[in-house]
Amino acid sequence: MILLLLYPLSLAACVLTLSLWFYYQQKSFLGKVLRGAFFLSLLVYLLAWLLHAGDWNAKTAILVRDLIILGAVPAVLSFLKNRSVAFFLLLGAAAAGLGWYLQGTSFYSTKQPADSGFVYPEEAEWELLVELQEGAPVEQLQERLKEYGLLFVPAFTMEHPDWTELDDFYAVEIPENLEGQTDQIVQALEDSGLVDWVEDNESVSVAPLPERKLPKVNKKFGLNDPGLEFQWGLEATEADQWYAQYRAGKLKPVQKALVAILDTGIDVGHEDLKGRLVSTRSEYDRDVQGHGTHCAGIAGAISNNGLGVASLIPSDDFIALTSIKVLNDYGMGTQRQIINGMLEAADRGAAVISMSLGGRSSPSKQRAYRQAVQYANRAGAIVVVAAGNNGSDARQIAPANTTGVIVVSAVDTLLNRASFSNQVDGLKMGVAAPGVAIYSTIPGGKYASFNGTSMATPYVAGVLGLMKSLRPDLNTEQAFELLNRTGSRTGNTLQTGKLVMPAAALQQLQEMR
């Protein structure tokens, strides 16, 4: 909210001080004061412009426009410097006109949808998610709580609203001066008689844990990817057996499965990914943070191409990867953004939705996540989620604690639960995968190793993608039962779930067809 005010005020101050500096430049002291005030205003303006949320194309266009205004107004006024009344009248008119003009400024190339009749503040936090009772008009709820000045917008977008109750959810923006009264506002919403459910629009952030020294792998699996020697996880899960099955022609896909990586975006130009990525939106095809690109390489880097790393995916016939950016360039996002990403992935036909993300939350407050998982399942997708890196209980992490998802813990090179990994023994569908010193793709055509359940999750997503390519009608419960039955024990199986073993799972799946 502060930036929303600081930007136009600082630009107006620049125009005003520059104009007055030209007018009073013959007066030594006042001219120096105004000159200093102008440069200070310009500095504040540039900081406000730089820090303002928005995309760079729109922000660059705004900067060019503002600099033209900044040069044009004082230039015109300079012709009136000997006519004081006209000068100040025109300066006042310019200030008023500038204020009116800036009201339409958007720092986004594509404006927010306007057909709902709501005003969308560009830096709104949308602190709450509210489910209205069936048929309850949101205008009536706004009227009952008008003393709080709340803003309501439809929270989620989907192609099939008849599949879910998520179309009854609204995101709620609480004015900044009332954020200390959130509990009171929640109570007022619940007492309105128009609301079925209220939950926080929780924040989520990701950051891969620091890399460790890479162990070298003995087996080469008949692949020529140079980074394979650092991919101990493929050896630990006996990926060579899966590749032997593939070369023997025993397992052939029925259709290509789409694996959606919901993360910070993916570097679409990476040498080891670009042949396997399906682009849906240009804004998803970049990754400043690096987390999403690393996950994508684990799930489906191109194998046997003489470049970088390998994955469990032997050819383009089995899976395609797609990116849905739900976290910003700092690795942060909200529950609402993530759920909209899940709905988008399901609507685009994803067979597997991989989410290496999460945050602390009570499982009793996850109705929206549950609805989103059910929607994805109905569309034919399996949702796989990271257990989290708190070294505690995954039941306290959302969306890992959401009913209907497969949750992935991380094991280290000794196949013990990684020290950071949350336990999954309290959850219905928990499995384990390698999550320490995992070597994979990062933006800029580079490679690095990271640690985390974030790294274990796309490994399982890749296995699930293979399974769905062989049997497209496979559902979440069937997939988990197969992974659990064919998995191997870890040093802490009760805490981690069984270690996923792709060859055994795929072989049994083939026998079931």
C-alpha positions, 0 to 999 in steps of 0.5 A: 500500500505504501508503494502505491502512494509513494510512486505517484507522490514522488513523481509529482514531487519531481515535476513540481521541484524541477519546475520550481527549480527552473523558475527560481534558478536565478535565486542562489539559495532557493535554487540550490534547495529546490535542486536538492529537493528534485534529486531527492524526489527523483531518487525516491521515485526510482526506488518506488518504481524499482520496488513496485510489483509488476512485470518488467515490460510494463514497468519499462514502458511506465519509466519511459512515459514518466521521463517524457512527462518529467522533461515536457512539463518543466520545458513548457513552463519555462516559457512562462517564467516571466509571467508568474500568474500564468506559470503557477496556474499552469503548474497547478493544472499540470499537477491536477492533470498528472494526478488524474492521469496516473490513476490509470497506471498499471504495472502489469502488461495484462490488467486484472479482469474487470468483469466482476465489478470489483476493484483489484488493488495491485498489491493486495494480499488477499489475507482470507479465503471465504466459502459462501453458502450456496446461492448467497450473494457476495454483495450482501456479505459486503454490505453486512460487513461494510464497516470493515471496508473489505474487498471480495474477488472470486478466488479461483478459476476453473473450466468445470465449476460443476465438479467442485465447490471452489467456485463459491470461494472468494479471496478477501482483502483486509484494509491495511489499517485493520489487519490487527483486527483479523480475528474480529473480521473472521468472527464477523464473517462466520456470524454473517449467516452467509459463509460456510467456511473461512481460512487463511490464504497462507503464504508458502516459500521454497528454498533448496537446502545447500548442496553437499559433496556429490558421491560418485555412481558406479553404474552407467546404465548404458547412458552417455549423460556426463553428470550421471556419475553424480546421480546416486539416486538413480543407482539407489533406486535400481534405475538400471533395471528399469532401463533394461526393461525399456531396452528389452521392449517390455514396456511401451507407453499407451499415451504421453503423460503430462507432468506439471511442475508447479513452482517458480517457473522453468528455464524453457531454453535449458539444453537438457529440458527444452525438447521435453517442455510444453510451453503454455504461457510465456511467463512460466518459461523463465525461472529466476529463483532456480527451484522449478528448473531443478525440479524439472530436471529431476522429473524428466531431464532428457536422457542419453543425449550426451549432455548434463544429467539423466532421468528416469524418462528414456524417451519422449514417448512417455512424458512431457513436462510443463511449467505452471508458475505459482511462486514468485522470483523469490520463491514465495506464493500464497495458497490461492496462487497454488490452488489456481495453479492446480486447477490450471494444471488439471484443466490442461490435462496434466496426468501428474501435478508435482508440488515441491512446496508447502508451509505450516498449517493445521490440517483442519483448515484445508478445505480449499486444498481438499477441493482442489485435489478432488478437482484434479483427481476428477480430471485424471491427475495424481497430485504429489507433494513434498513432506517439508524440511522442518525435521518434524511431522508432515501433518503440520505442513500444507498441502502435504496434510491434504487428503488425497495427495501422495507425500514424499519424504527424503532419504540420504545416501545411506537410505536413512531419513534425511535430517531435515525431512519431515516424517510421513508416518501420520499420513495415509499415503507417504513414500520416500525418494532420494533428497540429498546431494541431488544433481540436476538442471538450473537456469542458464544451461547449468547444473547443481546439487541441492538437498530437500524433500523438494528434490525427492518429490519430482523423482516420484512425479517422474515415476508416476508419469511413467505409470500414467503413460502405461495406464492412463486410468490409474488413480492416486490410491492405485498408484500409491498401493503399487509404489508401497507394495514394490518399494524397499525399506529404508533405515527408518521406513516407518518415518519415511515410507518405502523407497520408490523402486521404479522398475518393480512398480512398472513391471507389476503395473504392466502385469496388471494391464 
